[in-house]
Amino acid sequence: MNRITLNGETRSVEEATTLADLVAALGQPPSALATAVNGEFVPRSERATVHLREGDAVFTFQPITGG
């Protein structure tokens, strides 16, 4: 198990967990959340390639849209 922080709260995840897995576990549509890992924005299309590691800080937030 790896310990990460999700929006400032400590959480344990399996070692093979990807950012896409984590977002799916939150129970919200992936398009409803924007994500960042360790301060770096992660596009939705890349979430499945980002494996969460011990100590990672993950933030989810409402995507900003408009013109």
Secondary structure, DSSP 8 states (H G I E B T S, - for coil): -EEEEETTEEEEE-TT-BHHHHHHHTTS-GGG-EEEETTEEE-GGGGGG-B--TT-EEEEE------
